[in-house]
Amino acid sequence: MAKISGRRHGRTAARLAAAITAALVATGTAAASASAADVGDAPMFGLYGLDGSGTAYTYVPQGDGTLSSRVLFETGMTNLKFVGLADNDADNLADGRWQLGTSGNIYYYEGNSPAKKIGYGWDTYNTVVSVGQFGGGKGGDLLARDTKGDLYLYLGYGDGTVTKRLKVGNGWDIYTQIAGNGDLTGDGKNDLVARDKAGVLWLYKGTGEQKAPYAKRTKIGSGWNQYNTLFGAGDLTMDGITDLVARNAKGELYLYQGTGDAAAPFKPKSLIGTSGWNTYRLFF
């Protein structure tokens, strides 16, 4: 899939409109009408934050890497270990969301439809990541790491439900953060980044193959332990390439704009939130 080059005004405006639509779709108040051709090749989910009281807010990308003022998304989202948005039809817009509670039950929510229980026993996992179409299937997929460090892939059917798990790795307990939501290398396949305990960030290039969904890791850089959260938020800069956000202990939020180049997947960081972002215990 070809990547967008440059910042053409018409395409930027279309992607901004799509981001707003995506935010509304996730609440069930609008229907998505934009196609993949309209919005480019990277997820247009925006950024959502869930605070300690169970209230979630959404921030819409403004087209230059900055974010809108927050808008109330949902209340009553308590006792959750993970929330992840899903794109099940490859149009880069959010169709629904997964929620994993402390009971170990995982549910899928789509618009105003009732919650759909899609699994149980997920309390064995200490990390779950919504990684988009990672294994070559129809819908958005999930990666989950257990306490032993084993990594499992759940392929999405396209309706929020997922297959039985496939073991795709071990030894992943060396990582303190795992993030991924889109293509970082320009080949049209979704990728992962993982930070180890020494603060080194590694790139796992996606293959699109469900039995071996990522290639051997390559080093991105060191010093990433200055952040307490890394999150793959999709495309926040409206250039069609997925980006990464990072939060430090002071509550500052930084954007690492994607380049589409595997050798140097991120541009230098830019500050997009000066304080207060440590209000949120989860991003999605």
Phi, psi and chi 1 to 4 in degrees:
 res  aa     phi    psi   chi1   chi2   chi3   chi4
   1 MET       -  132.2  -67.4 -174.5  -72.4      -
   2 ALA   -74.6  142.3      -      -      -      -
   3 LYS   -93.1  152.1  -71.9  -64.2  173.9 -171.0
   4 ILE   -71.8  133.8  -61.6  169.7      -      -
   5 SER  -115.3  131.7   59.6      -      -      -
   6 GLY    88.6  177.1      -      -      -      -
   7 ARG  -122.0   66.7  -61.2  -67.8  -63.6  -90.4
   8 ARG   -68.6  134.0  -68.8  174.5  -68.5  177.3
   9 HIS   -60.6  -43.2  176.9   74.1      -      -
  10 GLY   -63.1  -43.1      -      -      -      -
  11 ARG   -69.0  -39.3  178.7   57.0   62.9   88.2
  12 THR   -60.3  -44.3  -60.9      -      -      -
  13 ALA   -62.9  -40.7      -      -      -      -
  14 ALA   -64.4  -40.6      -      -      -      -
  15 ARG   -70.5  -34.1  -69.7 -178.1   64.7   76.0
  16 LEU   -64.5  -44.7  179.7   55.9      -      -
  17 ALA   -61.0  -38.9      -      -      -      -
  18 ALA   -65.5  -38.2      -      -      -      -
  19 ALA   -63.1  -42.5      -      -      -      -
  20 ILE   -63.9  -43.5  -64.1  170.0      -      -
  21 THR   -59.5  -43.5  -59.4      -      -      -
  22 ALA   -60.8  -41.1      -      -      -      -
  23 ALA   -62.9  -39.1      -      -      -      -
  24 LEU   -71.7  -38.5  -66.4  173.0      -      -
  25 VAL   -59.9  -40.7  167.1      -      -      -
  26 ALA   -62.5  -25.8      -      -      -      -
  27 THR   -90.9   -6.8   67.1      -      -      -
  28 GLY    81.7   17.2      -      -      -      -
  29 THR  -103.0   -1.9   57.8      -      -      -
  30 ALA  -151.6  165.2      -      -      -      -
  31 ALA  -113.2  138.6      -      -      -      -
  32 ALA   -75.4  133.6      -      -      -      -
  33 SER  -124.1  -11.0   58.5      -      -      -
  34 ALA   -75.6  147.2      -      -      -      -
  35 SER  -104.0  170.4   68.3      -      -      -
  36 ALA   -59.7  -33.7      -      -      -      -
  37 ALA   -66.6  -27.1      -      -      -      -
  38 ASP   -77.1  -33.2  -67.1  -34.3      -      -
  39 VAL  -113.4   -1.6  -62.0      -      -      -
  40 GLY    92.7 -162.4      -      -      -      -
  41 ASP  -110.4    4.3  -63.9  -29.8      -      -
  42 ALA  -115.4  149.4      -      -      -      -
  43 PRO   -56.9  135.7  -23.0   33.4      -      -
  44 MET  -111.4   61.6  -70.4  -65.5  -58.3      -
  45 PHE   -93.3  -19.6  -65.8  169.1      -      -
  46 GLY    73.8 -164.3      -      -      -      -
  47 LEU  -128.4  131.5 -177.8   63.6      -      -
  48 TYR  -119.8  141.5  -64.3   73.3      -      -
  49 GLY  -126.5  135.4      -      -      -      -
  50 LEU  -112.3  121.6  175.8   62.5      -      -
  51 ASP   -91.6  179.1   69.0   19.8      -      -
  52 GLY   -68.3  -17.7      -      -      -      -
  53 SER   -88.2   -4.5   71.6      -      -      -
  54 GLY    91.0   15.8      -      -      -      -
  55 THR  -102.0  132.2  -59.6      -      -      -
  56 ALA  -114.0  144.3      -      -      -      -
  57 TYR  -126.6  153.1  -62.0   89.7      -      -
  58 THR  -116.0  145.7 -178.9      -      -      -
  59 TYR  -122.9  125.9  -62.8   82.3      -      -
  60 VAL   -95.9  131.9  176.8      -      -      -
  61 PRO   -59.8  142.5  -21.2   32.4      -      -
  62 GLN   -99.9   -0.5  -61.7  -61.4  -73.4      -
  63 GLY    99.2   -7.2      -      -      -      -
  64 ASP  -128.8   15.6   58.9   -2.4      -      -
  65 GLY    97.2  -18.5      -      -      -      -
  66 THR   -84.5  170.0   62.5      -      -      -
  67 LEU  -121.7  153.7  -60.4  167.4      -      -
  68 SER   -69.4  170.0   70.4      -      -      -
  69 SER   -62.9  153.3  -61.4      -      -      -
  70 ARG   -71.7  149.6   69.1 -177.6 -169.9  179.1
  71 VAL  -126.4  135.2  177.1      -      -      -
  72 LEU   -59.3  129.0  178.8   65.9      -      -
  73 PHE  -103.2  -52.9  170.9   67.5      -      -
  74 GLU  -162.2  152.0 -173.8   64.6   88.0      -
  75 THR  -118.3  168.6   59.6      -      -      -
  76 GLY    76.4   16.4      -      -      -      -
  77 MET   -90.3   69.6  -62.3  175.5   67.1      -
  78 THR  -100.9  160.7   55.7      -      -      -
  79 ASN    56.5   40.7  -60.3  -44.0      -      -
  80 LEU  -108.6  137.3  -65.0  178.4      -      -
  81 LYS   -95.8  -24.3  -65.7  176.0   61.4  177.3
  82 PHE  -156.9  139.3  160.5   76.5      -      -
  83 VAL  -133.4  132.6 -176.7      -      -      -
  84 GLY  -142.6  133.7      -      -      -      -
  85 LEU   -81.8  150.4  -62.6  178.6      -      -
  86 ALA  -126.7  134.8      -      -      -      -
  87 ASP  -111.0  109.5  170.2   17.8      -      -
  88 ASN  -102.4   -2.5  -71.2  -42.7      -      -
  89 ASP  -127.9   16.2   54.2    9.8      -      -
  90 ALA    59.7   31.5      -      -      -      -
  91 ASP  -102.8    5.9   66.9   -7.0      -      -
  92 ASN    73.2    9.3  -59.4  -48.4      -      -
  93 LEU  -110.6  150.8  -56.5  179.7      -      -
  94 ALA   -74.5  127.4      -      -      -      -
  95 ASP   -97.0  -22.9  -58.8  -53.0      -      -
  96 GLY  -178.6 -167.6      -      -      -      -
  97 ARG  -146.0  149.2   70.1 -177.1 -172.4  -89.6
  98 TRP   -95.8  145.5  -69.2  -70.2      -      -
  99 GLN  -134.8  128.5  -69.1 -172.9 -175.8      -
 100 LEU  -113.8  122.0  172.1   60.8      -      -
 101 GLY   -95.5  174.3      -      -      -      -
 102 THR   -69.3  -15.5   53.0      -      -      -
 103 SER   -74.3  -14.9   66.5      -      -      -
 104 GLY    94.1   -2.2      -      -      -      -
 105 ASN   -86.8  137.4  -64.5  -33.0      -      -
 106 ILE  -116.5  136.5 -173.5  167.1      -      -
 107 TYR  -125.0  156.4  -65.1   87.0      -      -
 108 TYR  -119.6  133.4 -178.2   70.8      -      -
 109 TYR  -118.2  131.0  -66.0   76.3      -      -
 110 GLU  -132.6  113.9 -176.2  170.7    0.0      -
 111 GLY    55.9 -132.3      -      -      -      -
 112 ASN   -96.1    9.7  -67.6  -41.0      -      -
 113 SER   -71.7  153.3  -60.1      -      -      -
 114 PRO   -61.6  152.1  -21.2   32.5      -      -
 115 ALA   -60.8  143.6      -      -      -      -
 116 LYS  -118.1  118.1  176.8  165.0   55.3  178.4
 117 LYS   -74.1  124.9 -176.1  177.6  176.8 -179.9
 118 ILE  -117.6   -2.2   65.8  164.2      -      -
 119 GLY  -177.4  166.1      -      -      -      -
 120 TYR  -143.4  166.4   60.7   91.0      -      -
 121 GLY    80.5   12.5      -      -      -      -
 122 TRP   -79.3    1.4  -75.2   59.5      -      -
 123 ASP   -72.0   -5.0   50.0  -19.7      -      -
 124 THR   -75.5  -11.1   60.9      -      -      -
 125 TYR  -100.7  139.7  -59.9  124.5      -      -
 126 ASN  -103.4   -7.9   57.1   24.3      -      -
 127 THR  -145.6  131.2  -59.6      -      -      -
 128 VAL  -131.3  137.7 -179.2      -      -      -
 129 VAL  -133.0  131.3 -175.7      -      -      -
 130 SER   -84.8  113.3  176.0      -      -      -
 131 VAL  -113.2   10.5  -70.5      -      -      -
 132 GLY    71.0 -157.8      -      -      -      -
 133 GLN   -80.3   89.6  -66.3  177.1  -32.9      -
 134 PHE   -98.1  -27.8 -163.9   64.4      -      -
 135 GLY  -109.5   12.6      -      -      -      -
 136 GLY    86.4    7.2      -      -      -      -
 137 GLY   -87.5 -168.9      -      -      -      -
 138 LYS   -77.1  -46.6  178.2 -179.5  179.2 -178.7
 139 GLY  -108.8 -176.1      -      -      -      -
 140 GLY   -65.7  145.0      -      -      -      -
 141 ASP  -112.7  167.6  -56.7  -31.4      -      -
 142 LEU  -126.4  140.8  -69.0  169.2      -      -
 143 LEU  -111.3  141.3  -85.5  179.3      -      -
 144 ALA  -139.4  136.0      -      -      -      -
 145 ARG  -113.6  132.0 -178.2 -171.4   64.1 -175.0
 146 ASP   -92.6  179.7   66.9   17.9      -      -
 147 THR   -70.7  -16.3   54.5      -      -      -
 148 LYS   -83.3  -10.8  -64.9 -175.1  -63.3 -178.6
 149 GLY    94.7    6.0      -      -      -      -
 150 ASP   -78.6  141.1  -67.2  -23.8      -      -
 151 LEU  -112.1  132.7 -168.7   68.1      -      -
 152 TYR  -125.0  145.0  -65.7   91.2      -      -
 153 LEU  -111.5  130.9  173.3   64.1      -      -
 154 TYR  -112.4  115.7  -69.7   83.0      -      -
 155 LEU   -82.3  133.9  -61.7  171.0      -      -
 156 GLY   -83.5  141.0      -      -      -      -
 157 TYR   -83.9  -13.3  -77.7  112.5      -      -
 158 GLY   103.2   -0.7      -      -      -      -
 159 ASP  -124.7   14.6   60.9   -3.0      -      -
 160 GLY    96.5  -21.3      -      -      -      -
 161 THR   -82.3  161.3   61.1      -      -      -
 162 VAL  -134.6  160.1  -65.8      -      -      -
 163 THR   -73.1  176.2   63.0      -      -      -
 164 LYS   -64.0  155.4  -67.5 -178.2  179.2  179.4
 165 ARG   -72.0  149.1   68.5 -176.6 -170.3  178.1
 166 LEU  -119.1  125.3  -57.8  169.1      -      -
 167 LYS   -75.4  124.2 -173.8  175.8  179.3  179.2
 168 VAL  -124.2    5.5  -66.1      -      -      -
 169 GLY  -178.4  163.0      -      -      -      -
 170 ASN  -141.9  166.3   56.2   54.3      -      -
 171 GLY    78.6   12.5      -      -      -      -
 172 TRP   -79.1    2.0  -79.1   69.6      -      -
 173 ASP   -73.7   -4.0   51.1  -20.1      -      -
 174 ILE   -74.3  -10.6   66.5  172.8      -      -
 175 TYR  -103.1  139.7  -63.3  119.9      -      -
 176 THR   -99.0  -17.3   57.1      -      -      -
 177 GLN  -144.5  138.4  -67.2  -78.8  -46.5      -
 178 ILE  -131.7  130.4  -57.4  170.6      -      -
 179 ALA  -141.7  149.9      -      -      -      -
 180 GLY  -179.7  133.8      -      -      -      -
 181 ASN  -168.6   67.6 -173.7    7.9      -      -
 182 GLY   132.2 -179.9      -      -      -      -
 183 ASP   -90.9  121.0  174.7   21.4      -      -
 184 LEU  -100.7  -10.3  -72.6  169.3      -      -
 185 THR  -116.9   -0.7   61.6      -      -      -
 186 GLY    82.1   12.7      -      -      -      -
 187 ASP  -105.2    5.4   63.8   -2.7      -      -
 188 GLY    84.0    4.7      -      -      -      -
 189 LYS  -115.4  141.0  -62.2  179.3  176.6   65.1
 190 ASN   -71.9  145.4  -74.1    2.5      -      -
 191 ASP  -122.7  171.3  -53.1  -53.2      -      -
 192 LEU  -125.1  152.5  -68.5  176.9      -      -
 193 VAL  -125.4  148.6  -65.2      -      -      -
 194 ALA  -143.0  135.4      -      -      -      -
 195 ARG  -104.6  129.5 -176.4 -169.7   66.9 -169.5
 196 ASP   -88.4  178.6   66.6   23.1      -      -
 197 LYS   -69.4  -17.1  -65.7  174.5 -177.7  177.3
 198 ALA   -88.5   -2.3      -      -      -      -
 199 GLY    89.8   11.4      -      -      -      -
 200 VAL   -87.3  133.5  176.9      -      -      -
 201 LEU  -100.5  132.5 -168.8   68.2      -      -
 202 TRP  -119.8  145.3  -59.7   89.6      -      -
 203 LEU  -102.6  129.4  170.3   67.5      -      -
 204 TYR  -112.0  104.2  -75.7   87.3      -      -
 205 LYS   -71.8  128.2 -171.7  175.0  179.4  179.8
 206 GLY   -71.9  148.6      -      -      -      -
 207 THR  -109.1  -20.7   65.9      -      -      -
 208 GLY    80.0    4.4      -      -      -      -
 209 GLU  -103.6  125.7  -61.2  -66.4  -28.4      -
 210 GLN   -66.4  -32.2   59.8 -178.6  -97.4      -
 211 LYS   -80.9  -23.5  -67.0 -177.1  178.7 -180.0
 212 ALA  -143.3   76.2      -      -      -      -
 213 PRO   -78.0   -4.9   27.2  -34.7      -      -
 214 TYR  -143.5  153.7   52.8   84.8      -      -
 215 ALA   -87.9  177.3      -      -      -      -
 216 LYS   -59.2  141.6 -175.1  178.6  178.7  179.7
 217 ARG   -68.3  151.4   70.7 -178.7 -170.3  175.7
 218 THR  -130.5  147.3   57.7      -      -      -
 219 LYS   -79.0  131.3 -175.3  176.7  178.3  179.2
 220 ILE   -92.7  -48.6  -65.0  174.5      -      -
 221 GLY   174.2  173.5      -      -      -      -
 222 SER  -112.6  175.8   58.0      -      -      -
 223 GLY    85.4   10.2      -      -      -      -
 224 TRP   -81.4   -2.5  -72.9   77.3      -      -
 225 ASN   -78.1    3.7   49.9    9.7      -      -
 226 GLN   -71.7  -10.8   64.1 -175.5  -68.4      -
 227 TYR  -109.6  143.2  -58.5  117.3      -      -
 228 ASN   -96.6   -9.4   58.1   25.9      -      -
 229 THR  -147.7  134.2  -61.4      -      -      -
 230 LEU  -122.8  137.2  -59.1  176.8      -      -
 231 PHE  -145.4  132.2 -179.1   69.0      -      -
 232 GLY   -84.2  103.0      -      -      -      -
 233 ALA   -98.1   10.8      -      -      -      -
 234 GLY    77.6 -152.5      -      -      -      -
 235 ASP   -91.3  108.0 -178.1   14.1      -      -
 236 LEU  -100.8   -7.0  -63.2 -177.9      -      -
 237 THR  -111.7    1.8   55.5      -      -      -
 238 MET    64.6   29.5  -55.5  -63.7  155.9      -
 239 ASP  -110.4    4.4   62.3   -4.0      -      -
 240 GLY    85.5    5.8      -      -      -      -
 241 ILE  -119.6  137.3  -56.8  171.8      -      -
 242 THR   -71.2  151.8 -162.7      -      -      -
 243 ASP  -124.5  173.8  -53.2  -50.4      -      -
 244 LEU  -129.3  142.0 -174.0   74.6      -      -
 245 VAL  -116.1  150.0  -65.5      -      -      -
 246 ALA  -138.4  137.0      -      -      -      -
 247 ARG  -119.1  137.1 -177.6 -171.5   63.1 -169.5
 248 ASN  -102.3  179.2   65.1   18.2      -      -
 249 ALA   -66.8  -21.8      -      -      -      -
 250 LYS   -79.9   -6.0  -66.2 -171.5  -67.4 -176.3
 251 GLY    87.6   13.9      -      -      -      -
 252 GLU   -83.1  146.0  -63.9  170.8  -24.6      -
 253 LEU  -116.7  129.9 -165.8   70.3      -      -
 254 TYR  -118.5  145.5  -70.8   89.2      -      -
 255 LEU  -105.3  131.1  170.8   70.5      -      -
 256 TYR  -111.5  100.7  -75.6   85.0      -      -
 257 GLN   -71.9  132.6 -175.7  176.2  -11.4      -
 258 GLY   -71.4  148.7      -      -      -      -
 259 THR  -108.8  -22.2   65.3      -      -      -
 260 GLY    81.4    8.7      -      -      -      -
 261 ASP  -114.0  117.3  179.8    1.8      -      -
 262 ALA   -62.1  -30.6      -      -      -      -
 263 ALA   -70.9  -28.4      -      -      -      -
 264 ALA  -149.4   79.6      -      -      -      -
 265 PRO   -72.2  -12.5   22.9  -31.7      -      -
 266 PHE  -130.1  144.7  -60.3  117.3      -      -
 267 LYS   -78.2  168.0  -66.1 -178.7  179.9 -179.9
 268 PRO   -56.1  149.5  -26.3   35.5      -      -
 269 LYS   -65.3  152.5   68.1 -178.7 -179.0 -178.3
 270 SER  -134.5  140.0   58.4      -      -      -
 271 LEU   -77.7  121.5 -178.2   67.5      -      -
 272 ILE  -119.0   -2.5   59.0  171.3      -      -
 273 GLY  -151.7  119.2      -      -      -      -
 274 THR   -81.7  -27.9   56.4      -      -      -
 275 SER  -167.9  166.5   63.7      -      -      -
 276 GLY    88.7   -7.1      -      -      -      -
 277 TRP   -76.4  -11.4  -72.0   86.7      -      -
 278 ASN   -77.4    2.7   47.3   12.0      -      -
 279 THR   -62.2  -28.8  -60.1      -      -      -
 280 TYR   -95.8  134.2  -60.8  119.2      -      -
 281 ARG   -95.9  -17.5   64.3 -179.6 -168.1   84.4
 282 LEU  -139.9  142.2  -69.4  176.8      -      -
 283 PHE  -111.1  147.5  -72.4  117.4      -      -
 284 PHE  -152.6      -   63.4   97.0      -      -
